[in-house]
Amino acid sequence: MYCKNCGKKLHEGSTVCLNCGGKSTPISNSDPNAMNKEVPSKVRETRQGNGPSPIGTTGTKSKYGWVIGIIIIIAFGVWGYLGDNESDTFTNNSLTSVGDYYCSDYHAEQADLLLPNVDYTNDIVALDALWYEIENMVVDETNQVSVDEYNAKLDEYEEKAADLDKRIVATEGSIEEHDRKVQAYNDYLEDNCEY
């Protein structure tokens, strides 16, 4: 039997041509020149290359297409990854913990340059803890001992705060300058590091 579409011999008992992939009704069991007979126009277009290609003839082109597609996807992925890191020339991609932030070594160093001359963080934390203690004291106004304890804590806080202010002015020039540097430091971390 021969394929109605392409004229090639069919395997015995098969109605699917292994050459063109089309389902065919055999033309005859013995006529190898069956292709010379009138062929429907749709089939004729397929054989002339104007229609879909037979199965198996586009395998190589298809494989190249897949390979090129994968290469393009990988290239865009690499370009996107490298394009995100604008300042890679200044960083080494290792992250450093800076307070609650994680920064590249470069950004951690740049942030440190913005800090005040002396680190008063521990003094400020201790002063805040003392203030928290004062705010949460239970004071019995009818009991003089309770009132005196409260006043003593308040005096201690005011003395420590005044001492801290003097030390900040001595190293930074003013409280405002210290606060400006701290704000610039915090803004830099927020803009350039991950929280």
QUILINLIN-V98351 format. One record per residue. RES is the residue in one small letter. SS is DSSP state (helix for helix, strand for strand, loop for the rest). PSI is psi in degrees with one decimal (none if undefined). NEAR is the number of other ideal C-beta (glycine too) atoms within 10 Angstrom. Layout:
res: (RES & RES)
ss: (SS & SS)
psi: (PSI & PSI)
near: (NEAR & NEAR)
This chain:
res: (m & y & c & k & n & c & g & k & k & l & h & e & g & s & t & v & c & l & n & c & g & g & k & s & t & p & i & s & n & s & d & p & n & a & m & n & k & e & v & p & s & k & v & r & e & t & r & q & g & n & g & p & s & p & i & g & t & t & g & t & k & s & k & y & g & w & v & i & g & i & i & i & i & i & a & f & g & v & w & g & y & l & g & d & n & e & s & d & t & f & t & n & n & s & l & t & s & v & g & d & y & y & c & s & d & y & h & a & e & q & a & d & l & l & l & p & n & v & d & y & t & n & d & i & v & a & l & d & a & l & w & y & e & i & e & n & m & v & v & d & e & t & n & q & v & s & v & d & e & y & n & a & k & l & d & e & y & e & e & k & a & a & d & l & d & k & r & i & v & a & t & e & g & s & i & e & e & h & d & r & k & v & q & a & y & n & d & y & l & e & d & n & c & e & y)
ss: (loop & strand & loop & loop & loop & loop & loop & loop & strand & loop & loop & loop & loop & loop & loop & strand & loop & loop & loop & loop & loop & loop & strand & loop & loop & loop & loop & loop & loop & loop & loop & loop & loop & helix & helix & helix & loop & loop & loop & loop & helix & helix & helix & helix & helix & helix & helix & loop & loop & loop & loop & loop & loop & loop & loop & loop & loop & loop & helix & helix & helix & helix & helix & helix & helix & helix & helix & helix & helix & helix & helix & helix & helix & helix & helix & helix & helix & helix & helix & helix & helix & helix & helix & helix & loop & loop & loop & loop & loop & loop & loop & loop & loop & loop & strand & strand & strand & strand & loop & loop & strand & strand & strand & strand & helix & helix & helix & helix & helix & helix & helix & helix & helix & helix & loop & loop & loop & loop & loop & loop & helix & helix & helix & helix & helix & helix & helix & helix & helix & helix & helix & helix & helix & helix & helix & loop & loop & loop & loop & loop & loop & loop & loop & helix & helix & helix & helix & helix & helix & helix & helix & helix & helix & helix & helix & helix & helix & helix & helix & helix & helix & helix & helix & helix & helix & helix & helix & helix & helix & helix & helix & helix & loop & loop & helix & helix & helix & helix & helix & helix & helix & helix & helix & helix & helix & helix & helix & helix & helix & helix & helix & helix & loop & strand & loop)
psi: (149.2 & 148.8 & 135.6 & -28.6 & -47.2 & -9.5 & -0.7 & 155.7 & 133.3 & 152.4 & 152.7 & 128.2 & 2.0 & 146.7 & 4.6 & 125.8 & 129.2 & -16.1 & -52.3 & -11.7 & -4.0 & 148.5 & 126.8 & 147.7 & 123.0 & 140.3 & -49.7 & 170.5 & -13.3 & 8.2 & 91.6 & -16.8 & 22.7 & -20.6 & -19.0 & -13.8 & 168.7 & 127.3 & 135.8 & 150.0 & -36.8 & -42.9 & -41.0 & -42.2 & -39.4 & -42.9 & -25.5 & 1.2 & 7.2 & -14.9 & -160.9 & 145.6 & 147.0 & 152.6 & 138.1 & -13.6 & -12.1 & 10.9 & -46.2 & -45.3 & -40.6 & -41.6 & -42.7 & -38.3 & -43.8 & -45.2 & -46.1 & -41.3 & -44.4 & -42.0 & -41.4 & -43.0 & -44.7 & -42.0 & -42.6 & -36.7 & -46.0 & -43.9 & -43.1 & -41.2 & -47.9 & -31.4 & -25.6 & -28.5 & 77.7 & -32.8 & 28.3 & -24.7 & -19.6 & -9.5 & 162.8 & 18.4 & 2.5 & 144.5 & 139.8 & 136.8 & 124.0 & 95.5 & -123.7 & 3.1 & 158.8 & 121.1 & 156.9 & 160.8 & -40.0 & -50.2 & -32.2 & -41.6 & -41.5 & -38.6 & -41.0 & -31.6 & -21.1 & -13.1 & 156.0 & 163.1 & -35.5 & 140.6 & 112.4 & 16.9 & -47.4 & -39.3 & -41.0 & -40.7 & -43.0 & -39.5 & -41.0 & -39.4 & -39.7 & -41.6 & -39.7 & -41.7 & -43.0 & -44.9 & -28.0 & 10.0 & 141.6 & 116.8 & 123.8 & 105.8 & -14.5 & -7.9 & 114.8 & -35.8 & -43.1 & -42.5 & -41.5 & -39.3 & -42.6 & -47.3 & -36.8 & -42.8 & -40.8 & -41.3 & -41.1 & -44.1 & -48.6 & -37.4 & -44.6 & -38.1 & -42.4 & -39.9 & -42.5 & -42.6 & -42.0 & -42.8 & -38.9 & -44.4 & -38.0 & -34.2 & -31.0 & -15.5 & -36.7 & 161.8 & -38.9 & -40.9 & -41.5 & -48.1 & -36.9 & -43.2 & -42.1 & -41.4 & -41.7 & -40.8 & -49.9 & -40.6 & -40.6 & -44.9 & -42.5 & -37.9 & -29.6 & -2.4 & 168.1 & 136.7 & none)
near: (19 & 21 & 26 & 23 & 24 & 18 & 21 & 15 & 13 & 19 & 10 & 6 & 6 & 13 & 14 & 13 & 23 & 14 & 17 & 23 & 17 & 17 & 12 & 22 & 9 & 16 & 20 & 12 & 8 & 8 & 14 & 12 & 10 & 16 & 17 & 9 & 11 & 6 & 18 & 10 & 8 & 9 & 18 & 13 & 13 & 19 & 15 & 8 & 7 & 8 & 12 & 11 & 14 & 18 & 14 & 10 & 12 & 12 & 10 & 8 & 10 & 11 & 10 & 10 & 11 & 10 & 10 & 10 & 10 & 10 & 10 & 10 & 10 & 10 & 10 & 11 & 10 & 10 & 10 & 9 & 9 & 10 & 10 & 8 & 12 & 9 & 10 & 13 & 7 & 13 & 16 & 9 & 9 & 9 & 16 & 15 & 10 & 16 & 13 & 9 & 19 & 15 & 23 & 21 & 14 & 17 & 23 & 20 & 12 & 16 & 23 & 12 & 9 & 16 & 14 & 17 & 13 & 13 & 9 & 17 & 12 & 8 & 16 & 14 & 10 & 12 & 16 & 10 & 10 & 16 & 15 & 9 & 12 & 14 & 7 & 7 & 11 & 6 & 14 & 11 & 8 & 7 & 10 & 9 & 8 & 14 & 13 & 11 & 14 & 16 & 11 & 10 & 16 & 14 & 10 & 13 & 15 & 10 & 10 & 15 & 15 & 10 & 12 & 16 & 13 & 9 & 14 & 22 & 14 & 10 & 12 & 19 & 11 & 11 & 12 & 11 & 15 & 20 & 13 & 14 & 15 & 17 & 11 & 14 & 19 & 14 & 12 & 20 & 22 & 10 & 9 & 16 & 20 & 11 & 8)
